[in-house]
């Protein structure tokens, strides 16, 4: 196996296998340095070898780049509670507030059980005291709640007029003072076939500025234009 120097063209014989394992070599004839593998040739019979041989190329020393040493820093992940002398007084100061709040809740619950709230119109003495108090200081207007499930509805009286209108009359009564309800009126015939629904708001049949007084029946009269001629059933649901 021959190696030809690309600089001077002199061939060198490679007799040992360790020479073939070199990457870069040095020409002993001209001193050029080149890669060994591209310069290899297979010599013909009787070809003259002029070179004295190849020398290993001098390794290039790369300068060492200094780097900062990596220093391991120990991290303390254990939990250290605060000194007991600092947390103690704060915790002790919170107990009086909690105790006072619990006592107020208990007293309010006992008051609601022993003295339940009374709405205006149910107690004459409370109404007089409220009137005297509101005469001295401004009081907010009290709007009674709506409790339609406590409203009694009488059986309606109805008849059909000569002009085909349906005349209804029924009474409402409440055991407590409350706001006027919304009335849903359902019409049906003798086969219980549904023939229409009418919804009345308090503005349609009552004075909404005055609440519904307890134990005082109120008569409601209605005239429905052009009802079905065979109406035999009327159902009234306060809501």
Buried (B, 14 or more C-beta within 10 A) or exposed (E): EBBBBEEEEBBBBBEEEEBEEBEBBBBBBEEEEBEBEEBEEEBEEEEEEEBEBBBEBEEEEEEEEEEEEEEEEEEEEEEEEEEEEEEEEEEEEEEEEEEEEEEEEEEEEEEEEEEEEEBEBEEEEEEEEBEEEEEEEEEEEEEBEBBBEBBEBBEBEBEBEEEEBBBBBBBBBBEBBBBBBBBBBBBBBEEEEEBEEBEBEBEEBBEEEEBBBBEEEBEBEBEBEEBBEEBEBBEBBBE
